[in-house]
């Protein structure tokens, strides 16, 4: 009986060892898996975002899709709290710079700016405004953009 328990203990220890090695392997992404391989035919993408977390996600997606290398057109349409943050939060300036470097168009809703009493002139010069971000969203859809509201 003692041999049975010792054998069982050895088997369990080996299984734990193997599963922890596999767990580590699954948490370490392959270096090539960072980039996404888009298999669709569209080359135009527009994402509507209303907060900084989703703005960061939209920017990350653009990098992973390698939009510059693949010659994709990519726009981020901004509404709500994000419009205020882009005007007031200097911590977002590096993300704006990165977006422009990638060729991303960023449109900020003038309705949101008005709601937060922010003059258009307070926005970074690399940002564009649009009278109503929803209308811009529909216009881009009419121009053949794949659109997504995050």
Rosetta blueprint (number, residue, H / E / L):
1 X L
2 X H
3 X H
4 X H
5 X H
6 X H
7 X H
8 X H
9 X H
10 X H
11 X H
12 X H
13 X H
14 X H
15 X H
16 X H
17 X H
18 X H
19 X H
20 X H
21 X H
22 X H
23 X H
24 X H
25 X H
26 X H
27 X H
28 X L
29 X L
30 X L
31 X H
32 X H
33 X H
34 X H
35 X L
36 X L
37 X L
38 X L
39 X L
40 X L
41 X L
42 X L
43 X L
44 X E
45 X E
46 X E
47 X E
48 X E
49 X E
50 X L
51 X L
52 X H
53 X H
54 X H
55 X H
56 X H
57 X H
58 X H
59 X H
60 X H
61 X H
62 X H
63 X H
64 X H
65 X L
66 X L
67 X L
68 X L
69 X L
70 X L
71 X L
72 X L
73 X E
74 X E
75 X E
76 X E
77 X E
78 X E
79 X L
80 X L
81 X H
82 X H
83 X H
84 X H
85 X H
86 X H
87 X H
88 X H
89 X L
90 X H
91 X H
92 X H
93 X H
94 X H
95 X H
96 X H
97 X H
98 X H
99 X H
100 X H
101 X H
102 X H
103 X L
104 X L
105 X E
106 X E
107 X E
108 X E
109 X E
110 X H
111 X H
112 X H
113 X H
114 X H
115 X H
116 X L
117 X L
118 X L
119 X L
120 X H
121 X H
122 X H
123 X L
124 X L
125 X L
126 X L
127 X L
128 X E
129 X E
130 X E
131 X L
132 X L
133 X H
134 X H
135 X H
136 X H
137 X H
138 X H
139 X H
140 X H
141 X H
142 X H
143 X L
144 X L
145 X L
146 X E
147 X E
148 X E
149 X E
150 X L
